[in-house]
Amino acid sequence: MSSFTFTKSESDNSSKCFPDRLKKHDQWLVTRGKEPVAPSKGWNDSVNLLSFIEAQQKAEQLGGAVAFCFTESDPFVGLDFDDVKEGSNFTEEVLDLVERLDSYTEVSSSGTGLHIIAEGKHLDDRKTRGDLSEAGHLEVYSQSRYFVLTGDIFNGLETVESRPTIVRVVQKEYLPEANSNGSAGTQKPLSEQEYTKESPNVTPKQVRLTIKAYVEYADVDEAVLRLWRGSDEGYPSPSEADMAFVSHLYFWCQGDPRLMDECFRASSRMRRKWDKVRTSNGATYGELTIREVCRSNTETFGGKYVE
Protein backbone atom coordinates (compact mmCIF):
# COMPACT_ATOMS: atom_id res chain seq x y z
CA MET A 1 0.00 0.00 0.00
CA SER A 2 2.86 2.34 0.55
CA SER A 3 5.21 3.48 -2.21
CA PHE A 4 8.83 4.35 -1.99
CA THR A 5 10.71 5.88 -4.90
CA PHE A 6 13.80 7.80 -5.66
CA THR A 7 13.41 11.07 -7.55
CA LYS A 8 13.44 10.34 -11.24
CA SER A 9 12.65 12.40 -14.28
CA GLU A 10 10.04 11.07 -16.67
CA SER A 11 12.57 10.57 -19.43
CA ASP A 12 12.89 6.97 -20.63
CA ASN A 13 15.69 4.97 -19.02
CA SER A 14 15.10 1.74 -20.94
CA SER A 15 18.25 2.12 -23.02
CA LYS A 16 20.56 2.38 -20.03
CA CYS A 17 22.85 -0.39 -18.79
CA PHE A 18 21.31 -2.41 -15.99
CA PRO A 19 22.86 -5.46 -14.29
CA ASP A 20 22.23 -8.77 -16.04
CA ARG A 21 21.68 -10.45 -12.67
CA LEU A 22 18.72 -8.19 -11.97
CA LYS A 23 17.29 -8.66 -15.46
CA LYS A 24 16.94 -12.39 -14.78
CA HIS A 25 14.41 -11.71 -12.01
CA ASP A 26 10.79 -10.86 -12.86
CA GLN A 27 10.73 -8.06 -10.29
CA TRP A 28 10.35 -4.95 -12.41
CA LEU A 29 7.81 -2.16 -12.66
CA VAL A 30 7.43 1.15 -14.46
CA THR A 31 7.19 4.54 -12.79
CA ARG A 32 6.42 8.02 -14.02
CA GLY A 33 7.51 10.82 -11.77
CA LYS A 34 7.35 9.33 -8.30
CA GLU A 35 4.42 6.99 -8.88
CA PRO A 36 4.19 3.43 -10.22
CA VAL A 37 2.16 3.17 -13.42
CA ALA A 38 2.67 -0.47 -14.45
CA PRO A 39 1.43 -1.89 -12.23
CA SER A 40 -0.20 1.23 -10.83
CA LYS A 41 -1.04 -0.56 -7.59
CA GLY A 42 -0.23 -3.86 -5.97
CA TRP A 43 3.42 -3.57 -7.00
CA ASN A 44 4.55 -4.97 -3.63
CA ASP A 45 2.87 -8.27 -4.54
CA SER A 46 5.35 -10.37 -6.53
CA VAL A 47 2.60 -11.73 -8.77
CA ASN A 48 2.04 -8.25 -10.24
CA LEU A 49 5.65 -7.49 -11.13
CA LEU A 50 7.02 -7.63 -14.67
CA SER A 51 9.96 -9.19 -16.46
CA PHE A 52 12.65 -6.73 -17.48
CA ILE A 53 11.62 -6.96 -21.14
CA GLU A 54 7.98 -6.28 -20.28
CA ALA A 55 8.96 -3.33 -18.08
CA GLN A 56 11.23 -1.95 -20.78
CA GLN A 57 8.48 -2.12 -23.38
CA LYS A 58 5.90 -0.52 -21.11
CA ALA A 59 8.36 2.21 -20.14
CA GLU A 60 8.75 3.07 -23.81
CA GLN A 61 4.99 3.06 -24.34
CA LEU A 62 4.18 5.12 -21.26
CA GLY A 63 7.16 7.46 -21.28
CA GLY A 64 8.24 6.19 -17.89
CA ALA A 65 11.26 4.67 -16.16
CA VAL A 66 11.97 1.10 -15.14
CA ALA A 67 12.43 0.20 -11.48
CA PHE A 68 13.65 -2.92 -9.70
CA CYS A 69 11.64 -4.17 -6.71
CA PHE A 70 13.36 -5.95 -3.83
CA THR A 71 11.46 -8.96 -2.47
CA GLU A 72 11.89 -11.46 0.35
CA SER A 73 12.72 -14.23 -2.14
CA ASP A 74 15.70 -12.56 -3.83
CA PRO A 75 19.25 -12.25 -2.41
CA PHE A 76 19.65 -8.52 -3.10
CA VAL A 77 19.90 -5.46 -0.91
CA GLY A 78 19.77 -1.82 -2.00
CA LEU A 79 21.78 0.95 -0.37
CA ASP A 80 20.71 4.50 -1.18
CA PHE A 81 23.23 7.24 -0.40
CA ASP A 82 21.39 10.56 -0.60
CA ASP A 83 22.84 14.11 -0.66
CA VAL A 84 26.42 12.84 -0.48
CA LYS A 85 28.10 15.60 -2.46
CA GLU A 86 29.96 18.58 -1.09
CA GLY A 87 30.16 21.10 -3.88
CA SER A 88 30.72 19.20 -7.11
CA ASN A 89 32.41 16.17 -5.56
CA PHE A 90 31.20 13.12 -3.69
CA THR A 91 32.46 13.02 -0.11
CA GLU A 92 35.52 10.99 0.80
CA GLU A 93 33.31 9.04 3.20
CA VAL A 94 30.92 7.80 0.55
CA LEU A 95 33.75 7.08 -1.88
CA ASP A 96 35.34 4.90 0.78
CA LEU A 97 32.03 3.06 1.26
CA VAL A 98 31.70 2.54 -2.49
CA GLU A 99 35.17 1.02 -2.54
CA ARG A 100 34.41 -1.24 0.42
CA LEU A 101 31.10 -2.47 -0.95
CA ASP A 102 32.56 -3.00 -4.44
CA SER A 103 29.29 -3.88 -6.21
CA TYR A 104 26.92 -2.33 -8.75
CA THR A 105 26.91 1.44 -8.22
CA GLU A 106 25.04 4.14 -10.14
CA VAL A 107 24.56 7.87 -9.80
CA SER A 108 21.02 8.79 -8.82
CA SER A 109 18.90 10.97 -11.08
CA SER A 110 19.50 14.01 -8.87
CA GLY A 111 23.24 13.67 -9.42
CA THR A 112 23.88 14.13 -5.70
CA GLY A 113 23.39 10.54 -4.58
CA LEU A 114 24.45 6.97 -5.30
CA HIS A 115 22.60 3.64 -5.43
CA ILE A 116 24.44 0.42 -4.64
CA ILE A 117 22.95 -3.04 -5.14
CA ALA A 118 24.66 -6.16 -3.80
CA GLU A 119 23.83 -9.56 -2.35
CA GLY A 120 22.96 -9.16 1.31
CA LYS A 121 20.08 -8.44 3.67
CA HIS A 122 18.78 -5.59 5.79
CA LEU A 123 19.46 -6.45 9.44
CA ASP A 124 16.39 -7.02 11.61
CA ASP A 125 17.98 -5.17 14.54
CA ARG A 126 18.75 -2.00 12.55
CA LYS A 127 16.57 0.84 11.30
CA THR A 128 16.42 1.49 7.58
CA ARG A 129 17.95 4.97 7.72
CA GLY A 130 21.03 6.49 9.29
CA ASP A 131 23.08 9.68 8.93
CA LEU A 132 26.55 9.75 7.40
CA SER A 133 29.36 11.64 9.13
CA GLU A 134 30.32 14.08 6.38
CA ALA A 135 27.11 14.70 4.44
CA GLY A 136 23.82 13.04 3.63
CA HIS A 137 22.31 9.79 4.84
CA LEU A 138 22.06 6.10 4.01
CA GLU A 139 18.90 4.00 3.57
CA VAL A 140 18.99 0.21 3.27
CA TYR A 141 16.21 -2.05 1.93
CA SER A 142 15.96 -5.71 0.99
CA GLN A 143 12.21 -6.16 0.43
CA SER A 144 8.95 -4.34 -0.27
CA ARG A 145 10.73 -1.35 -1.82
CA TYR A 146 11.91 -0.43 -5.28
CA PHE A 147 14.78 1.52 -6.81
CA VAL A 148 14.13 3.57 -9.94
CA LEU A 149 17.37 2.81 -11.74
CA THR A 150 19.32 5.29 -13.85
CA GLY A 151 21.97 2.98 -15.32
CA ASP A 152 24.48 5.83 -14.88
CA ILE A 153 27.35 3.55 -13.81
CA PHE A 154 29.79 4.98 -11.27
CA ASN A 155 33.51 4.10 -11.41
CA GLY A 156 32.87 1.11 -13.68
CA LEU A 157 30.96 -0.82 -10.97
CA GLU A 158 28.40 -2.45 -13.25
CA THR A 159 28.11 -5.95 -11.73
CA VAL A 160 26.04 -7.04 -8.73
CA GLU A 161 28.38 -8.89 -6.37
CA SER A 162 27.87 -11.04 -3.27
CA ARG A 163 28.80 -8.81 -0.30
CA PRO A 164 26.81 -10.06 2.74
CA THR A 165 29.61 -9.45 5.24
CA ILE A 166 30.47 -5.86 4.31
CA VAL A 167 26.77 -5.02 3.88
CA ARG A 168 26.22 -6.20 7.44
CA VAL A 169 29.24 -4.25 8.73
CA VAL A 170 28.14 -1.01 7.02
CA GLN A 171 24.69 -1.29 8.57
CA LYS A 172 26.14 -1.79 12.03
CA GLU A 173 28.36 1.26 11.50
CA TYR A 174 25.73 3.66 10.16
CA LEU A 175 22.20 2.48 10.97
CA PRO A 176 20.81 3.07 14.49
CA GLU A 177 19.68 0.06 16.49
CA ALA A 178 16.01 -0.60 15.93
CA ASN A 179 15.41 -1.10 19.65
CA SER A 180 16.48 2.46 20.47
CA ASN A 181 12.80 3.41 20.37
CA GLY A 182 11.43 0.07 21.49
CA SER A 183 10.77 -1.29 18.01
CA ALA A 184 13.07 -4.26 18.47
CA GLY A 185 14.86 -6.16 21.17
CA THR A 186 13.15 -7.84 24.12
CA GLN A 187 9.47 -7.00 24.00
CA LYS A 188 6.17 -7.93 25.53
CA PRO A 189 3.59 -9.59 23.28
CA LEU A 190 2.01 -7.09 20.89
CA SER A 191 -1.27 -7.20 22.79
CA GLU A 192 0.49 -6.05 25.97
CA GLN A 193 2.76 -3.37 24.52
CA GLU A 194 2.20 0.33 25.07
CA TYR A 195 2.37 2.81 22.21
CA THR A 196 2.47 6.56 22.27
CA LYS A 197 0.23 6.74 19.22
CA GLU A 198 -3.46 6.29 19.95
CA SER A 199 -4.83 3.06 18.51
CA PRO A 200 -7.81 3.17 16.13
CA ASN A 201 -10.94 2.29 18.10
CA VAL A 202 -12.07 -0.40 15.68
CA THR A 203 -12.33 -4.18 15.56
CA PRO A 204 -10.89 -6.63 13.01
CA LYS A 205 -14.42 -7.16 11.71
CA GLN A 206 -14.76 -3.42 11.01
CA VAL A 207 -11.40 -3.40 9.26
CA ARG A 208 -12.42 -6.33 7.04
CA LEU A 209 -15.81 -4.79 6.21
CA THR A 210 -14.14 -1.47 5.41
CA ILE A 211 -11.70 -3.16 3.03
CA LYS A 212 -14.58 -5.04 1.41
CA ALA A 213 -16.49 -1.78 0.92
CA TYR A 214 -13.51 -0.08 -0.71
CA VAL A 215 -12.90 -3.09 -2.96
CA GLU A 216 -16.51 -2.97 -4.15
CA TYR A 217 -16.97 0.77 -4.52
CA ALA A 218 -13.54 2.42 -4.79
CA ASP A 219 -11.67 0.10 -7.17
CA VAL A 220 -9.24 -1.10 -4.49
CA ASP A 221 -7.24 -4.25 -5.28
CA GLU A 222 -9.01 -7.25 -3.72
CA ALA A 223 -5.69 -9.08 -3.14
CA VAL A 224 -5.89 -8.19 0.55
CA LEU A 225 -9.21 -10.02 0.87
CA ARG A 226 -7.81 -13.12 -0.83
CA LEU A 227 -4.92 -13.05 1.61
CA TRP A 228 -7.37 -12.56 4.49
CA ARG A 229 -9.15 -15.72 3.37
CA GLY A 230 -5.84 -17.60 3.59
CA SER A 231 -4.91 -17.77 -0.09
CA ASP A 232 -1.21 -18.00 -1.04
CA GLU A 233 -1.97 -17.61 -4.74
CA GLY A 234 0.74 -15.69 -6.58
CA TYR A 235 3.36 -16.01 -3.83
CA PRO A 236 6.38 -18.33 -3.74
CA SER A 237 5.70 -19.28 -0.12
CA PRO A 238 3.20 -18.77 2.71
CA SER A 239 5.76 -16.56 4.45
CA GLU A 240 5.84 -14.14 1.52
CA ALA A 241 2.05 -14.15 1.49
CA ASP A 242 2.09 -13.38 5.22
CA MET A 243 4.42 -10.43 4.65
CA ALA A 244 2.24 -9.11 1.82
CA PHE A 245 -0.88 -9.42 3.98
CA VAL A 246 0.72 -7.60 6.92
CA SER A 247 1.86 -4.85 4.53
CA HIS A 248 -1.77 -4.40 3.50
CA LEU A 249 -2.85 -4.46 7.14
CA TYR A 250 -0.40 -1.66 7.95
CA PHE A 251 -2.36 0.62 5.64
CA TRP A 252 -5.84 -0.43 6.75
CA CYS A 253 -4.93 -0.51 10.46
CA GLN A 254 -3.33 2.95 10.34
CA GLY A 255 0.04 1.46 11.22
CA ASP A 256 -1.12 0.18 14.64
CA PRO A 257 0.79 -3.04 15.49
CA ARG A 258 -1.79 -4.35 17.94
CA LEU A 259 -4.67 -3.98 15.50
CA MET A 260 -2.56 -5.57 12.76
CA ASP A 261 -1.91 -8.52 15.06
CA GLU A 262 -5.61 -8.81 15.94
CA CYS A 263 -6.60 -8.74 12.26
CA PHE A 264 -4.07 -11.40 11.38
CA ARG A 265 -5.39 -13.61 14.18
CA ALA A 266 -8.94 -13.05 12.94
CA SER A 267 -8.00 -14.04 9.40
CA SER A 268 -7.75 -17.49 7.86
CA ARG A 269 -3.98 -17.02 7.67
CA MET A 270 -3.62 -17.55 11.41
CA ARG A 271 -1.67 -20.69 12.29
CA ARG A 272 0.66 -21.91 15.04
CA LYS A 273 3.71 -20.48 13.26
CA TRP A 274 2.51 -16.92 14.02
CA ASP A 275 3.30 -17.41 17.74
CA LYS A 276 6.44 -19.48 17.26
CA VAL A 277 9.49 -17.93 18.96
CA ARG A 278 12.19 -17.14 16.41
CA THR A 279 14.88 -15.22 18.33
CA SER A 280 16.84 -15.63 21.56
CA ASN A 281 15.04 -12.65 23.11
CA GLY A 282 11.63 -14.26 22.67
CA ALA A 283 10.36 -12.47 19.56
CA THR A 284 7.82 -14.49 17.61
CA TYR A 285 7.43 -14.94 13.88
CA GLY A 286 4.37 -12.69 13.97
CA GLU A 287 6.15 -9.94 15.91
CA LEU A 288 9.13 -9.98 13.56
CA THR A 289 6.86 -9.80 10.52
CA ILE A 290 4.94 -6.82 11.92
CA ARG A 291 8.14 -5.04 12.98
CA GLU A 292 9.64 -5.36 9.51
CA VAL A 293 6.54 -3.85 7.92
CA CYS A 294 6.26 -1.06 10.52
CA ARG A 295 9.91 -0.18 10.01
CA SER A 296 9.51 0.46 6.31
CA ASN A 297 5.87 1.32 5.48
CA THR A 298 4.49 4.84 5.82
CA GLU A 299 1.14 5.28 4.02
CA THR A 300 -2.01 4.66 6.09
CA PHE A 301 -5.79 4.71 5.66
CA GLY A 302 -7.36 8.09 6.30
CA GLY A 303 -11.04 7.36 5.70
CA LYS A 304 -13.89 6.24 7.93
CA TYR A 305 -14.31 2.66 9.02
CA VAL A 306 -17.55 0.80 8.41
CA GLU A 307 -19.58 0.67 11.63
N, C-alpha and C positions, 0 to 999 in steps of 0.2 A: 504493500500500500504506500510505502514511502518511496521517494526517488532521491537518488544521490548522483549528481553529475559534476563533471568539471567543466568550467567555462569553455565553450567551443563555438566558433563562428559557424554559420550555416553553410559555408562552402564545403563542397564534396571532398571527403578524404579517402575515397575508395581507391585512388591510384597510389596511395602511399605504401611504404614498406612495413608490413606487420609481421610479427614472428610466425614462422611456419608451425611451431608447436601450438600456438593459440588457434590457428586456422583449422586444425584438426578437430577441435572441439565445437560442437553445435551450441555455442553459448554467446551468440551475437544478437545485437539489436540495433535499431537505427534511431538516432535522436536528431531533433532540429531545435536549435537554441539549447535550452536546458531540459527539454522534455522528450521522453520517448515517444516515437510515432509509429514504430513497427517492432514489436507490438506497442500499442499506445497505453495498455494497462496489462497487468498480470505478468510483467517482464521478470519478476522475481520467482516465477514458477518455471522450472526448467522446461516443461513441456511446451511453453510458448516461445522459447528462444529459437533463433535461426542459425543455419549454417553460415559460414563466412560468405560463401558465394551468394546465398539468398540475401544476406544483409547488404552485401556490396551492390547487388542489383537494385534492391529497394532504395538504398541511399542515392543511387543515380536517378531513380524515378522520382523520388520525393525531395531531392535537393538537400539531403541530410548528411549526417556523419555516422560512421559505424562505431559501435562500442562493444567492449568485451565484458561479459558479466561473470563475476566470480561466484562459484557455487560450492556447496559442501562436498560434492563428489570429485572436484578437480584438485590437483596438487598445488595450485598457484596462489600467490599472495601479491597484493598490490601495495606499493608504498608511494604515497603522494607527498612530494616536497613542495610546499606552497610559499611564495614570496621569499625565495632564497637567493635573491640578487641584491647586491649592494652596488648601486650605480649601474654600470653596464656588465658587471662580472658576477658570476656565481660565487658564493662565499667559499672560503677554504674549507669550512666545515662540511658543507654538502658535497664538495668535490672529493673530500676524503671518504665520505660515506658511499659515494658512487664507486670509488675505487675498491672499497672493502666489499661491497655487495656484488660487484662485477657480474651483472646480468643485464637483460634488456633495459635500456634507458632511453627515454625520449623527452624532448622539450615540450612542455605543455603549450596549449594554444595562446596563453597570455604572454609567453616568452619569459616569464619570471619564475617558473616552477619546473620541476622534473617529475616524471612518472618512472618508477622502476617496477618490473614484474619479474618474479623469481619463483622457484619452488620453495614452499614454506607455509606456515600457518600463523594467523593472528593468535597470540597467547590469551588464554581464558582469563588470566589474572592481571591483564593490562588493559587500560582504556584504549580507545582507537586513535586518540589524538594527544600529541605532546609538543611542547615548544622546543625549538632548537636554540642553541646558545648564541649564535651570531645574528641570525635573522630568520624569520619565518617559522613554520611548524611542519610537523610530520603527521600524516594519517595513514593507518594501516588497516587493510581489509582483506579477508579471504573468503567471504561469502555474502550473498544478498546485496551486493553493490556492483556498480559497473564503472569502468573507465572509458571515457570517450577518447579514443586514441588519435594521435596526430601523425604517427609514423615519422616524426622529425628526429631521427636517430642522433643520440648524443655520444660523442667520442667513440664512434664505431661499435657501440654495445647493442648489437642487433639480435642477439640470441638469448632466449630464456634459459637460464641455468638453474641447477639444483643448489640452493643455498640455505637449507634449513637452519644450520648452526648460526651463521652470521645474521640471518633474519631474526632469530631469537635473541641474539646478543644486542642488536640494535634496538629492539623493542624494550629490553630491560634497561638500556641506557637512556632512552628518550621518552618512553610512554609511562605515565604515572600508574601506580598500582590501582587496580580496579576497586580494591577494598578500602581505598582512602575515603570514600564517601558511603561505605557500607554496601556497595553493590557486588562485592565478592568477599571471599574469605569465609570464616565460620559464621553461619547465620542460623536463625530460627526458621522453622517452616514458613512458607510464604503466608499462610493463613494467620500466623502469629506475629509477623513483622510489623513494624511501625513505619509509616511514611509521612514525610512532611506535606506531600501533596494530598489534597482531599480526594478520596475515592469516589467514583460515580455511584450514586445511590440507586443502582439497578441490579437486577438479577440476571443470571445466565439466560433464562427464558426470554427476558426482555431484549437482551443482546441478540439472540437468535431471531426473534420476531422482527427486530429492527433491520437486521441484515436481509431477511427474507423480503421485507417491504421494499428495501432499496433495490434488491435484485429484480423485483417485479415491476417497479415503477420508475426507477432512476437509471436503468441500464448499467447496473453494477455487475461485475463478473461473478457468476454463481459458483466459482471454484471453491470459495470459502465454505459454502453449504455442502458441497460434495465432501470436502475434508471433514466437516463437522459430522457427517454421516459415517465417517470411517474409511472413505475411499482413499486408496493410494495411487489411483490411476494417474499416469503421467509422471510418476516419480520413481527414481531408481531404487529407493528403499523406503520403508515406513519412517525411518528417522528423518529423511529429507522431507517427507510429507508432514511429519510433526513440526519441523522447523517452519515450513511454509504456512501451516495452519496458525502457529503461534505468531508469525509475522502479520497475518491478517488480524488476529485477535488484538495485537498491539493497537492497531488503528481503531477497531470497533470498541475496544475497552478503554480508550483514551489513555493508553500507556500504563494502566494500573496493573501491577503484577498480580495482586491478589484476585482481581476480577478475571484476569487472563487464566490464572490457575483454576478458578471455579468453573469457567467456561470449558476449559479443556476436560475437567473431570465430568462435566455434564454432557460432553460429546461422546460419540461412539468410538472416538480414538482412545479413550481412557483404557489403560491396561496396567498390569503390575509394574512394567518397566518404568512408568512415570515416577514412581516412588522409590526406585532402586538407587541406593547410594553409589555414587560414582567417584568420589574423591575422598582423600584421607580426612578432610575436615567435615565430612558428613553431608556434602551437597548432593542432592539427588539429580537424576537425569532431567526431571521436569524443571527443577530450579536452574540448572545450567542452561537449558534450552531457553527459558524465559529471560535469564540474564543476558545471554548473547543477543537476543532480539532487542531488549531494552537498551543495550549499550550502543546499538547502531541505528535503530529506527527513530524517526522524529515526527512524522505526520500522523495526526489523530483525528478522529471523528468529532465534528463540531455541531452536528444536528441534534434533534430531539429523539429520544428513545420511545419506542412503542410502549404504551402503558399496558 
